[in-house]
Amino acid sequence: HFEKAIPGLGHCIHTYVENDDVLPSFNGEPYLMPVYDTLEQNIETYWNILNIENIISLLVKNIDVKTGKSEIKIKNKNI
């Protein structure tokens, strides 16, 4: 739970901590990443910079701070 959103930044949580033959599980606090205007821009930007050999799926979520309404977009490698 985060007290206050920072405009233009989102919190990244992912499965693995590094790129190696054996991928150790991620642990620790989410870290800040730049976010873009649309869910589509976010998912395409981050999908294209990830290692295609290790990526399975990617989820991005937007929460409107005024209304609390949220939107989710998911991209899967095999679909």
ZAVOZA-473148 format. One record per atom (N, C-alpha, C, CB): residue in three letters; atom name; x, y negated, z. Coordinates in steps of 0.1 Angstrom, whole numbers. Glycine has a CB too. Layout:
// ZAVOZA-473148
<site><aa>Ala</aa><at>CA</at><u>X</u><v>Y</v><w>Z</w></site>
...
END
This chain:
// ZAVOZA-473148
<site><aa>His</aa><at>N</at><u>8</u><v>12</v><w>0</w></site>
<site><aa>His</aa><at>CA</at><u>0</u><v>0</v><w>0</w></site>
<site><aa>His</aa><at>C</at><u>9</u><v>-12</v><w>0</w></site>
<site><aa>His</aa><at>CB</at><u>-10</u><v>0</v><w>12</w></site>
<site><aa>Phe</aa><at>N</at><u>6</u><v>-21</v><w>-9</w></site>
<site><aa>Phe</aa><at>CA</at><u>15</u><v>-33</v><w>-10</w></site>
<site><aa>Phe</aa><at>C</at><u>6</u><v>-45</v><w>-7</w></site>
<site><aa>Phe</aa><at>CB</at><u>20</u><v>-35</v><w>-25</w></site>
<site><aa>Glu</aa><at>N</at><u>12</u><v>-54</v><w>1</w></site>
<site><aa>Glu</aa><at>CA</at><u>4</u><v>-66</v><w>6</w></site>
<site><aa>Glu</aa><at>C</at><u>0</u><v>-76</v><w>-5</w></site>
<site><aa>Glu</aa><at>CB</at><u>13</u><v>-73</v><w>16</w></site>
<site><aa>Lys</aa><at>N</at><u>9</u><v>-78</v><w>-15</w></site>
<site><aa>Lys</aa><at>CA</at><u>6</u><v>-89</v><w>-25</w></site>
<site><aa>Lys</aa><at>C</at><u>12</u><v>-85</v><w>-38</w></site>
<site><aa>Lys</aa><at>CB</at><u>11</u><v>-102</v><w>-20</w></site>
<site><aa>Ala</aa><at>N</at><u>4</u><v>-86</v><w>-49</w></site>
<site><aa>Ala</aa><at>CA</at><u>9</u><v>-84</v><w>-62</w></site>
<site><aa>Ala</aa><at>C</at><u>19</u><v>-95</v><w>-66</w></site>
<site><aa>Ala</aa><at>CB</at><u>-2</u><v>-82</v><w>-72</w></site>
<site><aa>Ile</aa><at>N</at><u>28</u><v>-91</v><w>-74</w></site>
<site><aa>Ile</aa><at>CA</at><u>38</u><v>-101</v><w>-80</w></site>
<site><aa>Ile</aa><at>C</at><u>34</u><v>-102</v><w>-95</w></site>
<site><aa>Ile</aa><at>CB</at><u>53</u><v>-97</v><w>-78</w></site>
<site><aa>Pro</aa><at>N</at><u>30</u><v>-114</v><w>-100</w></site>
<site><aa>Pro</aa><at>CA</at><u>26</u><v>-115</v><w>-114</w></site>
<site><aa>Pro</aa><at>C</at><u>37</u><v>-111</v><w>-123</w></site>
<site><aa>Pro</aa><at>CB</at><u>22</u><v>-130</v><w>-117</w></site>
<site><aa>Gly</aa><at>N</at><u>33</u><v>-102</v><w>-133</w></site>
<site><aa>Gly</aa><at>CA</at><u>43</u><v>-98</v><w>-143</w></site>
<site><aa>Gly</aa><at>C</at><u>51</u><v>-85</v><w>-139</w></site>
<site><aa>Gly</aa><at>CB</at><u>52</u><v>-108</v><w>-146</w></site>
<site><aa>Leu</aa><at>N</at><u>49</u><v>-80</v><w>-127</w></site>
<site><aa>Leu</aa><at>CA</at><u>56</u><v>-69</v><w>-122</w></site>
<site><aa>Leu</aa><at>C</at><u>47</u><v>-58</v><w>-117</w></site>
<site><aa>Leu</aa><at>CB</at><u>66</u><v>-72</v><w>-111</w></site>
<site><aa>Gly</aa><at>N</at><u>50</u><v>-45</v><w>-119</w></site>
<site><aa>Gly</aa><at>CA</at><u>43</u><v>-34</v><w>-114</w></site>
<site><aa>Gly</aa><at>C</at><u>52</u><v>-25</v><w>-107</w></site>
<site><aa>Gly</aa><at>CB</at><u>36</u><v>-27</v><w>-126</w></site>
<site><aa>His</aa><at>N</at><u>46</u><v>-15</v><w>-100</w></site>
<site><aa>His</aa><at>CA</at><u>53</u><v>-6</v><w>-92</w></site>
<site><aa>His</aa><at>C</at><u>54</u><v>8</v><w>-99</w></site>
<site><aa>His</aa><at>CB</at><u>46</u><v>-4</v><w>-78</w></site>
<site><aa>Cys</aa><at>N</at><u>66</u><v>13</v><w>-101</w></site>
<site><aa>Cys</aa><at>CA</at><u>69</u><v>25</v><w>-108</w></site>
<site><aa>Cys</aa><at>C</at><u>71</u><v>37</v><w>-98</w></site>
<site><aa>Cys</aa><at>CB</at><u>81</u><v>24</v><w>-117</w></site>
<site><aa>Ile</aa><at>N</at><u>63</u><v>47</v><w>-101</w></site>
<site><aa>Ile</aa><at>CA</at><u>65</u><v>60</v><w>-93</w></site>
<site><aa>Ile</aa><at>C</at><u>67</u><v>71</v><w>-104</w></site>
<site><aa>Ile</aa><at>CB</at><u>53</u><v>63</v><w>-84</w></site>
<site><aa>His</aa><at>N</at><u>77</u><v>78</v><w>-103</w></site>
<site><aa>His</aa><at>CA</at><u>79</u><v>89</v><w>-113</w></site>
<site><aa>His</aa><at>C</at><u>83</u><v>102</v><w>-107</w></site>
<site><aa>His</aa><at>CB</at><u>89</u><v>84</v><w>-124</w></site>
<site><aa>Thr</aa><at>N</at><u>83</u><v>112</v><w>-115</w></site>
<site><aa>Thr</aa><at>CA</at><u>86</u><v>126</v><w>-110</w></site>
<site><aa>Thr</aa><at>C</at><u>101</u><v>128</v><w>-107</w></site>
<site><aa>Thr</aa><at>CB</at><u>81</u><v>136</v><w>-120</w></site>
<site><aa>Tyr</aa><at>N</at><u>109</u><v>124</v><w>-116</w></site>
<site><aa>Tyr</aa><at>CA</at><u>123</u><v>127</v><w>-114</w></site>
<site><aa>Tyr</aa><at>C</at><u>132</u><v>115</v><w>-113</w></site>
<site><aa>Tyr</aa><at>CB</at><u>128</u><v>135</v><w>-127</w></site>
<site><aa>Val</aa><at>N</at><u>143</u><v>117</v><w>-105</w></site>
<site><aa>Val</aa><at>CA</at><u>152</u><v>106</v><w>-101</w></site>
<site><aa>Val</aa><at>C</at><u>163</u><v>103</v><w>-111</w></site>
<site><aa>Val</aa><at>CB</at><u>157</u><v>108</v><w>-88</w></site>
<site><aa>Glu</aa><at>N</at><u>167</u><v>113</v><w>-119</w></site>
<site><aa>Glu</aa><at>CA</at><u>178</u><v>111</v><w>-129</w></site>
<site><aa>Glu</aa><at>C</at><u>177</u><v>120</v><w>-140</w></site>
<site><aa>Glu</aa><at>CB</at><u>192</u><v>112</v><w>-122</w></site>
<site><aa>Asn</aa><at>N</at><u>185</u><v>118</v><w>-150</w></site>
<site><aa>Asn</aa><at>CA</at><u>185</u><v>127</v><w>-162</w></site>
<site><aa>Asn</aa><at>C</at><u>197</u><v>137</v><w>-161</w></site>
<site><aa>Asn</aa><at>CB</at><u>186</u><v>119</v><w>-175</w></site>
<site><aa>Asp</aa><at>N</at><u>194</u><v>149</v><w>-159</w></site>
<site><aa>Asp</aa><at>CA</at><u>204</u><v>160</v><w>-157</w></site>
<site><aa>Asp</aa><at>C</at><u>199</u><v>173</v><w>-161</w></site>
<site><aa>Asp</aa><at>CB</at><u>209</u><v>160</v><w>-142</w></site>
<site><aa>Asp</aa><at>N</at><u>207</u><v>183</v><w>-161</w></site>
<site><aa>Asp</aa><at>CA</at><u>202</u><v>197</v><w>-164</w></site>
<site><aa>Asp</aa><at>C</at><u>191</u><v>201</v><w>-155</w></site>
<site><aa>Asp</aa><at>CB</at><u>214</u><v>207</v><w>-165</w></site>
<site><aa>Val</aa><at>N</at><u>194</u><v>199</v><w>-142</w></site>
<site><aa>Val</aa><at>CA</at><u>184</u><v>202</v><w>-132</w></site>
<site><aa>Val</aa><at>C</at><u>178</u><v>189</v><w>-127</w></site>
<site><aa>Val</aa><at>CB</at><u>189</u><v>211</v><w>-120</w></site>
<site><aa>Leu</aa><at>N</at><u>166</u><v>186</v><w>-128</w></site>
<site><aa>Leu</aa><at>CA</at><u>160</u><v>173</v><w>-125</w></site>
<site><aa>Leu</aa><at>C</at><u>155</u><v>173</v><w>-111</w></site>
<site><aa>Leu</aa><at>CB</at><u>149</u><v>170</v><w>-135</w></site>
<site><aa>Pro</aa><at>N</at><u>163</u><v>166</v><w>-102</w></site>
<site><aa>Pro</aa><at>CA</at><u>158</u><v>165</v><w>-88</w></site>
<site><aa>Pro</aa><at>C</at><u>146</u><v>156</v><w>-87</w></site>
<site><aa>Pro</aa><at>CB</at><u>170</u><v>159</v><w>-79</w></site>
<site><aa>Ser</aa><at>N</at><u>137</u><v>160</v><w>-78</w></site>
<site><aa>Ser</aa><at>CA</at><u>125</u><v>152</v><w>-75</w></site>
<site><aa>Ser</aa><at>C</at><u>128</u><v>138</v><w>-71</w></site>
<site><aa>Ser</aa><at>CB</at><u>116</u><v>159</v><w>-65</w></site>
<site><aa>Phe</aa><at>N</at><u>120</u><v>129</v><w>-75</w></site>
<site><aa>Phe</aa><at>CA</at><u>121</u><v>115</v><w>-71</w></site>
<site><aa>Phe</aa><at>C</at><u>116</u><v>114</v><w>-56</w></site>
<site><aa>Phe</aa><at>CB</at><u>112</u><v>105</v><w>-80</w></site>
<site><aa>Asn</aa><at>N</at><u>123</u><v>105</v><w>-49</w></site>
<site><aa>Asn</aa><at>CA</at><u>118</u><v>102</v><w>-35</w></site>
<site><aa>Asn</aa><at>C</at><u>122</u><v>88</v><w>-32</w></site>
<site><aa>Asn</aa><at>CB</at><u>125</u><v>112</v><w>-24</w></site>
<site><aa>Gly</aa><at>N</at><u>116</u><v>82</v><w>-22</w></site>
<site><aa>Gly</aa><at>CA</at><u>118</u><v>68</v><w>-19</w></site>
<site><aa>Gly</aa><at>C</at><u>106</u><v>59</v><w>-23</w></site>
<site><aa>Gly</aa><at>CB</at><u>131</u><v>63</v><w>-26</w></site>
<site><aa>Glu</aa><at>N</at><u>109</u><v>47</v><w>-22</w></site>
<site><aa>Glu</aa><at>CA</at><u>98</u><v>37</v><w>-25</w></site>
<site><aa>Glu</aa><at>C</at><u>97</u><v>34</v><w>-40</w></site>
<site><aa>Glu</aa><at>CB</at><u>102</u><v>23</v><w>-18</w></site>
<site><aa>Pro</aa><at>N</at><u>85</u><v>31</v><w>-45</w></site>
<site><aa>Pro</aa><at>CA</at><u>83</u><v>27</v><w>-59</w></site>
<site><aa>Pro</aa><at>C</at><u>92</u><v>15</v><w>-61</w></site>
<site><aa>Pro</aa><at>CB</at><u>68</u><v>24</v><w>-62</w></site>
<site><aa>Tyr</aa><at>N</at><u>96</u><v>13</v><w>-74</w></site>
<site><aa>Tyr</aa><at>CA</at><u>104</u><v>1</v><w>-77</w></site>
<site><aa>Tyr</aa><at>C</at><u>97</u><v>-7</v><w>-87</w></site>
<site><aa>Tyr</aa><at>CB</at><u>118</u><v>5</v><w>-82</w></site>
<site><aa>Leu</aa><at>N</at><u>101</u><v>-20</v><w>-88</w></site>
<site><aa>Leu</aa><at>CA</at><u>94</u><v>-30</v><w>-96</w></site>
<site><aa>Leu</aa><at>C</at><u>99</u><v>-28</v><w>-111</w></site>
<site><aa>Leu</aa><at>CB</at><u>97</u><v>-44</v><w>-92</w></site>
<site><aa>Met</aa><at>N</at><u>89</u><v>-29</v><w>-120</w></site>
<site><aa>Met</aa><at>CA</at><u>91</u><v>-29</v><w>-134</w></site>
<site><aa>Met</aa><at>C</at><u>83</u><v>-40</v><w>-141</w></site>
<site><aa>Met</aa><at>CB</at><u>87</u><v>-15</v><w>-140</w></site>
<site><aa>Pro</aa><at>N</at><u>88</u><v>-46</v><w>-152</w></site>
<site><aa>Pro</aa><at>CA</at><u>80</u><v>-56</v><w>-159</w></site>
<site><aa>Pro</aa><at>C</at><u>67</u><v>-49</v><w>-165</w></site>
<site><aa>Pro</aa><at>CB</at><u>88</u><v>-62</v><w>-170</w></site>
<site><aa>Val</aa><at>N</at><u>56</u><v>-57</v><w>-165</w></site>
<site><aa>Val</aa><at>CA</at><u>44</u><v>-52</v><w>-171</w></site>
<site><aa>Val</aa><at>C</at><u>40</u><v>-62</v><w>-182</w></site>
<site><aa>Val</aa><at>CB</at><u>33</u><v>-51</v><w>-161</w></site>
<site><aa>Tyr</aa><at>N</at><u>33</u><v>-57</v><w>-192</w></site>
<site><aa>Tyr</aa><at>CA</at><u>29</u><v>-65</v><w>-203</w></site>
<site><aa>Tyr</aa><at>C</at><u>14</u><v>-68</v><w>-203</w></site>
<site><aa>Tyr</aa><at>CB</at><u>33</u><v>-58</v><w>-216</w></site>
<site><aa>Asp</aa><at>N</at><u>9</u><v>-75</v><w>-213</w></site>
<site><aa>Asp</aa><at>CA</at><u>-5</u><v>-80</v><w>-212</w></site>
<site><aa>Asp</aa><at>C</at><u>-16</u><v>-69</v><w>-213</w></site>
<site><aa>Asp</aa><at>CB</at><u>-7</u><v>-89</v><w>-224</w></site>
<site><aa>Thr</aa><at>N</at><u>-13</u><v>-58</v><w>-220</w></site>
<site><aa>Thr</aa><at>CA</at><u>-23</u><v>-47</v><w>-222</w></site>
<site><aa>Thr</aa><at>C</at><u>-18</u><v>-34</v><w>-217</w></site>
<site><aa>Thr</aa><at>CB</at><u>-28</u><v>-46</v><w>-236</w></site>
<site><aa>Leu</aa><at>N</at><u>-27</u><v>-25</v><w>-214</w></site>
<site><aa>Leu</aa><at>CA</at><u>-23</u><v>-11</v><w>-211</w></site>
<site><aa>Leu</aa><at>C</at><u>-16</u><v>-4</v><w>-222</w></site>
<site><aa>Leu</aa><at>CB</at><u>-35</u><v>-3</v><w>-207</w></site>
<site><aa>Glu</aa><at>N</at><u>-20</u><v>-7</v><w>-234</w></site>
<site><aa>Glu</aa><at>CA</at><u>-14</u><v>-1</v><w>-246</w></site>
<site><aa>Glu</aa><at>C</at><u>0</u><v>-6</v><w>-248</w></site>
<site><aa>Glu</aa><at>CB</at><u>-22</u><v>-5</v><w>-259</w></site>
<site><aa>Gln</aa><at>N</at><u>3</u><v>-19</v><w>-246</w></site>
<site><aa>Gln</aa><at>CA</at><u>17</u><v>-24</v><w>-246</w></site>
<site><aa>Gln</aa><at>C</at><u>26</u><v>-17</v><w>-236</w></site>
<site><aa>Gln</aa><at>CB</at><u>17</u><v>-39</v><w>-244</w></site>
<site><aa>Asn</aa><at>N</at><u>20</u><v>-15</v><w>-224</w></site>
<site><aa>Asn</aa><at>CA</at><u>28</u><v>-9</v><w>-213</w></site>
<site><aa>Asn</aa><at>C</at><u>31</u><v>6</v><w>-216</w></site>
<site><aa>Asn</aa><at>CB</at><u>20</u><v>-10</v><w>-200</w></site>
<site><aa>Ile</aa><at>N</at><u>21</u><v>13</v><w>-220</w></site>
<site><aa>Ile</aa><at>CA</at><u>23</u><v>27</v><w>-222</w></site>
<site><aa>Ile</aa><at>C</at><u>32</u><v>30</v><w>-234</w></site>
<site><aa>Ile</aa><at>CB</at><u>10</u><v>34</v><w>-225</w></site>
<site><aa>Glu</aa><at>N</at><u>31</u><v>22</v><w>-245</w></site>
<site><aa>Glu</aa><at>CA</at><u>40</u><v>24</v><w>-256</w></site>
<site><aa>Glu</aa><at>C</at><u>54</u><v>20</v><w>-253</w></site>
<site><aa>Glu</aa><at>CB</at><u>35</u><v>16</v><w>-268</w></site>
<site><aa>Thr</aa><at>N</at><u>56</u><v>8</v><w>-246</w></site>
<site><aa>Thr</aa><at>CA</at><u>69</u><v>4</v><w>-242</w></site>
<site><aa>Thr</aa><at>C</at><u>77</u><v>14</v><w>-234</w></site>
<site><aa>Thr</aa><at>CB</at><u>68</u><v>-10</v><w>-235</w></site>
<site><aa>Tyr</aa><at>N</at><u>70</u><v>19</v><w>-223</w></site>
<site><aa>Tyr</aa><at>CA</at><u>77</u><v>28</v><w>-214</w></site>
<site><aa>Tyr</aa><at>C</at><u>78</u><v>42</v><w>-220</w></site>
<site><aa>Tyr</aa><at>CB</at><u>70</u><v>29</v><w>-201</w></site>
<site><aa>Trp</aa><at>N</at><u>69</u><v>46</v><w>-228</w></site>
<site><aa>Trp</aa><at>CA</at><u>70</u><v>59</v><w>-235</w></site>
<site><aa>Trp</aa><at>C</at><u>82</u><v>60</v><w>-244</w></site>
<site><aa>Trp</aa><at>CB</at><u>57</u><v>62</v><w>-243</w></site>
<site><aa>Asn</aa><at>N</at><u>84</u><v>49</v><w>-251</w></site>
<site><aa>Asn</aa><at>CA</at><u>95</u><v>48</v><w>-261</w></site>
<site><aa>Asn</aa><at>C</at><u>109</u><v>47</v><w>-255</w></site>
<site><aa>Asn</aa><at>CB</at><u>93</u><v>36</v><w>-270</w></site>
<site><aa>Ile</aa><at>N</at><u>110</u><v>43</v><w>-242</w></site>
<site><aa>Ile</aa><at>CA</at><u>123</u><v>42</v><w>-236</w></site>
<site><aa>Ile</aa><at>C</at><u>127</u><v>54</v><w>-227</w></site>
<site><aa>Ile</aa><at>CB</at><u>124</u><v>30</v><w>-227</w></site>
<site><aa>Leu</aa><at>N</at><u>117</u><v>63</v><w>-225</w></site>
<site><aa>Leu</aa><at>CA</at><u>120</u><v>75</v><w>-217</w></site>
<site><aa>Leu</aa><at>C</at><u>126</u><v>86</v><w>-226</w></site>
<site><aa>Leu</aa><at>CB</at><u>107</u><v>81</v><w>-211</w></site>
<site><aa>Asn</aa><at>N</at><u>133</u><v>95</v><w>-219</w></site>
<site><aa>Asn</aa><at>CA</at><u>139</u><v>107</v><w>-226</w></site>
<site><aa>Asn</aa><at>C</at><u>129</u><v>116</v><w>-231</w></site>
<site><aa>Asn</aa><at>CB</at><u>150</u><v>114</v><w>-217</w></site>
<site><aa>Ile</aa><at>N</at><u>127</u><v>117</v><w>-244</w></site>
<site><aa>Ile</aa><at>CA</at><u>117</u><v>126</v><w>-250</w></site>
<site><aa>Ile</aa><at>C</at><u>118</u><v>140</v><w>-246</w></site>
<site><aa>Ile</aa><at>CB</at><u>117</u><v>124</v><w>-265</w></site>
<site><aa>Glu</aa><at>N</at><u>130</u><v>145</v><w>-243</w></site>
<site><aa>Glu</aa><at>CA</at><u>132</u><v>159</v><w>-239</w></site>
<site><aa>Glu</aa><at>C</at><u>126</u><v>162</v><w>-225</w></site>
<site><aa>Glu</aa><at>CB</at><u>146</u><v>163</v><w>-239</w></site>
<site><aa>Asn</aa><at>N</at><u>125</u><v>152</v><w>-217</w></site>
<site><aa>Asn</aa><at>CA</at><u>120</u><v>154</v><w>-203</w></site>
<site><aa>Asn</aa><at>C</at><u>106</u><v>148</v><w>-201</w></site>
<site><aa>Asn</aa><at>CB</at><u>129</u><v>147</v><w>-194</w></site>
<site><aa>Ile</aa><at>N</at><u>101</u><v>140</v><w>-209</w></site>
<site><aa>Ile</aa><at>CA</at><u>87</u><v>134</v><w>-207</w></site>
<site><aa>Ile</aa><at>C</at><u>76</u><v>144</v><w>-210</w></site>
<site><aa>Ile</aa><at>CB</at><u>86</u><v>121</v><w>-215</w></site>
<site><aa>Ile</aa><at>N</at><u>66</u><v>144</v><w>-202</w></site>
<site><aa>Ile</aa><at>CA</at><u>55</u><v>153</v><w>-204</w></site>
<site><aa>Ile</aa><at>C</at><u>42</u><v>144</v><w>-206</w></site>
<site><aa>Ile</aa><at>CB</at><u>52</u><v>163</v><w>-192</w></site>
<site><aa>Ser</aa><at>N</at><u>41</u><v>134</v><w>-197</w></site>
<site><aa>Ser</aa><at>CA</at><u>30</u><v>125</v><w>-198</w></site>
<site><aa>Ser</aa><at>C</at><u>33</u><v>112</v><w>-190</w></site>
<site><aa>Ser</aa><at>CB</at><u>17</u><v>131</v><w>-191</w></site>
<site><aa>Leu</aa><at>N</at><u>25</u><v>102</v><w>-193</w></site>
<site><aa>Leu</aa><at>CA</at><u>27</u><v>89</v><w>-187</w></site>
<site><aa>Leu</aa><at>C</at><u>14</u><v>83</v><w>-184</w></site>
<site><aa>Leu</aa><at>CB</at><u>36</u><v>79</v><w>-197</w></site>
<site><aa>Leu</aa><at>N</at><u>12</u><v>77</v><w>-172</w></site>
<site><aa>Leu</aa><at>CA</at><u>0</u><v>71</v><w>-168</w></site>
<site><aa>Leu</aa><at>C</at><u>3</u><v>56</v><w>-165</w></site>
<site><aa>Leu</aa><at>CB</at><u>-7</u><v>78</v><w>-156</w></site>
<site><aa>Val</aa><at>N</at><u>-5</u><v>47</v><w>-170</w></site>
<site><aa>Val</aa><at>CA</at><u>-5</u><v>33</v><w>-166</w></site>
<site><aa>Val</aa><at>C</at><u>-18</u><v>29</v><w>-161</w></site>
<site><aa>Val</aa><at>CB</at><u>0</u><v>24</v><w>-178</w></site>
<site><aa>Lys</aa><at>N</at><u>-18</u><v>21</v><w>-150</w></site>
<site><aa>Lys</aa><at>CA</at><u>-30</u><v>16</v><w>-144</w></site>
<site><aa>Lys</aa><at>C</at><u>-30</u><v>1</v><w>-142</w></site>
<site><aa>Lys</aa><at>CB</at><u>-33</u><v>24</v><w>-130</w></site>
<site><aa>Asn</aa><at>N</at><u>-41</u><v>-5</v><w>-145</w></site>
<site><aa>Asn</aa><at>CA</at><u>-42</u><v>-20</v><w>-143</w></site>
<site><aa>Asn</aa><at>C</at><u>-53</u><v>-22</v><w>-132</w></site>
<site><aa>Asn</aa><at>CB</at><u>-45</u><v>-27</v><w>-156</w></site>
<site><aa>Ile</aa><at>N</at><u>-51</u><v>-30</v><w>-122</w></site>
<site><aa>Ile</aa><at>CA</at><u>-61</u><v>-33</v><w>-112</w></site>
<site><aa>Ile</aa><at>C</at><u>-63</u><v>-48</v><w>-113</w></site>
<site><aa>Ile</aa><at>CB</at><u>-56</u><v>-29</v><w>-98</w></site>
<site><aa>Asp</aa><at>N</at><u>-75</u><v>-53</v><w>-116</w></site>
<site><aa>Asp</aa><at>CA</at><u>-78</u><v>-67</v><w>-116</w></site>
<site><aa>Asp</aa><at>C</at><u>-79</u><v>-71</v><w>-101</w></site>
<site><aa>Asp</aa><at>CB</at><u>-92</u><v>-69</v><w>-123</w></site>
<site><aa>Val</aa><at>N</at><u>-70</u><v>-81</v><w>-97</w></site>
<site><aa>Val</aa><at>CA</at><u>-69</u><v>-85</v><w>-83</w></site>
<site><aa>Val</aa><at>C</at><u>-81</u><v>-93</v><w>-79</w></site>
<site><aa>Val</aa><at>CB</at><u>-57</u><v>-93</v><w>-81</w></site>
<site><aa>Lys</aa><at>N</at><u>-88</u><v>-99</v><w>-88</w></site>
<site><aa>Lys</aa><at>CA</at><u>-100</u><v>-106</v><w>-84</w></site>
<site><aa>Lys</aa><at>C</at><u>-113</u><v>-97</v><w>-82</w></site>
<site><aa>Lys</aa><at>CB</at><u>-104</u><v>-116</v><w>-95</w></site>
<site><aa>Thr</aa><at>N</at><u>-114</u><v>-87</v><w>-90</w></site>
<site><aa>Thr</aa><at>CA</at><u>-126</u><v>-79</v><w>-89</w></site>
<site><aa>Thr</aa><at>C</at><u>-124</u><v>-65</v><w>-83</w></site>
<site><aa>Thr</aa><at>CB</at><u>-132</u><v>-77</v><w>-103</w></site>
<site><aa>Gly</aa><at>N</at><u>-111</u><v>-61</v><w>-83</w></site>
<site><aa>Gly</aa><at>CA</at><u>-108</u><v>-47</v><w>-78</w></site>
<site><aa>Gly</aa><at>C</at><u>-110</u><v>-36</v><w>-89</w></site>
<site><aa>Gly</aa><at>CB</at><u>-116</u><v>-44</v><w>-66</w></site>
<site><aa>Lys</aa><at>N</at><u>-116</u><v>-40</v><w>-100</w></site>
<site><aa>Lys</aa><at>CA</at><u>-118</u><v>-31</v><w>-111</w></site>
<site><aa>Lys</aa><at>C</at><u>-105</u><v>-25</v><w>-117</w></site>
<site><aa>Lys</aa><at>CB</at><u>-127</u><v>-37</v><w>-122</w></site>
<site><aa>Ser</aa><at>N</at><u>-104</u><v>-12</v><w>-119</w></site>
<site><aa>Ser</aa><at>CA</at><u>-92</u><v>-7</v><w>-125</w></site>
<site><aa>Ser</aa><at>C</at><u>-94</u><v>0</v><w>-138</w></site>
<site><aa>Ser</aa><at>CB</at><u>-86</u><v>3</v><w>-115</w></site>
<site><aa>Glu</aa><at>N</at><u>-84</u><v>1</v><w>-146</w></site>
<site><aa>Glu</aa><at>CA</at><u>-84</u><v>8</v><w>-159</w></site>
<site><aa>Glu</aa><at>C</at><u>-71</u><v>17</v><w>-159</w></site>
<site><aa>Glu</aa><at>CB</at><u>-83</u><v>-2</v><w>-171</w></site>
<site><aa>Ile</aa><at>N</at><u>-73</u><v>29</v><w>-165</w></site>
<site><aa>Ile</aa><at>CA</at><u>-62</u><v>38</v><w>-166</w></site>
<site><aa>Ile</aa><at>C</at><u>-60</u><v>43</v><w>-180</w></site>
<site><aa>Ile</aa><at>CB</at><u>-64</u><v>51</v><w>-156</w></site>
<site><aa>Lys</aa><at>N</at><u>-48</u><v>44</v><w>-185</w></site>
<site><aa>Lys</aa><at>CA</at><u>-45</u><v>50</v><w>-198</w></site>
<site><aa>Lys</aa><at>C</at><u>-34</u><v>61</v><w>-196</w></site>
<site><aa>Lys</aa><at>CB</at><u>-40</u><v>39</v><w>-208</w></site>
<site><aa>Ile</aa><at>N</at><u>-36</u><v>72</v><w>-202</w></site>
<site><aa>Ile</aa><at>CA</at><u>-27</u><v>83</v><w>-201</w></site>
<site><aa>Ile</aa><at>C</at><u>-23</u><v>88</v><w>-215</w></site>
<site><aa>Ile</aa><at>CB</at><u>-34</u><v>95</v><w>-193</w></site>
<site><aa>Lys</aa><at>N</at><u>-10</u><v>90</v><w>-217</w></site>
<site><aa>Lys</aa><at>CA</at><u>-4</u><v>96</v><w>-229</w></site>
<site><aa>Lys</aa><at>C</at><u>2</u><v>109</v><w>-226</w></site>
<site><aa>Lys</aa><at>CB</at><u>5</u><v>86</v><w>-236</w></site>
<site><aa>Asn</aa><at>N</at><u>-1</u><v>119</v><w>-233</w></site>
<site><aa>Asn</aa><at>CA</at><u>5</u><v>133</v><w>-231</w></site>
<site><aa>Asn</aa><at>C</at><u>13</u><v>136</v><w>-243</w></site>
<site><aa>Asn</aa><at>CB</at><u>-6</u><v>143</v><w>-229</w></site>
<site><aa>Lys</aa><at>N</at><u>25</u><v>143</v><w>-241</w></site>
<site><aa>Lys</aa><at>CA</at><u>34</u><v>147</v><w>-252</w></site>
<site><aa>Lys</aa><at>C</at><u>28</u><v>156</v><w>-261</w></site>
<site><aa>Lys</aa><at>CB</at><u>46</u><v>152</v><w>-246</w></site>
<site><aa>Asn</aa><at>N</at><u>20</u><v>166</v><w>-257</w></site>
<site><aa>Asn</aa><at>CA</at><u>15</u><v>177</v><w>-265</w></site>
<site><aa>Asn</aa><at>C</at><u>1</u><v>175</v><w>-270</w></site>
<site><aa>Asn</aa><at>CB</at><u>16</u><v>189</v><w>-257</w></site>
<site><aa>Ile</aa><at>N</at><u>-4</u><v>163</v><w>-269</w></site>
<site><aa>Ile</aa><at>CA</at><u>-18</u><v>160</v><w>-274</w></site>
<site><aa>Ile</aa><at>C</at><u>-17</u><v>149</v><w>-285</w></site>
<site><aa>Ile</aa><at>CB</at><u>-27</u><v>155</v><w>-263</w></site>
END
